[in-house]
Amino acid sequence: MRTLPKAAGALAALALGLTACGSSHSGSTSSVTSASSTSRSAPSLVVSVSTPSSEPVAGGFWPITVRAHSASGAPVDGTVSYAFLFGGSVVARRPGGHMSGGVYHDRLEFTAQSVGYPLTLQVNVLAGNGERGSTERAVTTRR
């Protein structure tokens, strides 16, 4: 079993303060795209995330736009959820909301206790047809 640094225990407790607030807020400027699927063949669901930066400000709302489409490019409806990782281990999970027409807007809030920790935000999409896709984004909260 892999042991995380002592800070991980504290981070796990503070990660519970990470929140998602589904909204129609937009205005992202950069994008990171990747895809995954449950099979080893070409991805069946492609997920991308756009945010204004990779450094959310503690206590403020960080806008995020999630997009998902099938391998053929058709937008999908589905459910978005988040996992926050530290050192490769999940320290928190959060629900997002319902994606319609391949687009979902949200605002995430990071606590002051997360400042300086290198986290990975994993965005997961479960399409209405049961297909799954995800993407990851490195984030470090700043003051």
Number of C-alpha atoms within 10 A of each C-alpha: 3 5 8 12 11 8 10 17 12 13 20 18 12 17 23 15 16 19 19 21 17 17 14 12 14 17 12 15 9 11 16 13 15 15 18 18 15 12 9 7 8 12 18 18 26 25 25 22 24 21 21 16 16 17 17 22 19 19 16 14 16 23 24 24 20 22 22 31 20 17 13 9 12 12 19 23 21 22 18 24 17 20 17 24 22 21 14 10 16 16 20 20 17 17 15 23 19 18 22 15 13 19 20 25 22 20 20 18 19 24 20 17 18 22 17 13 16 15 23 19 21 18 21 23 28 20 23 12 9 8 16 23 24 23 19 21 19 15 18 19 21 17 14
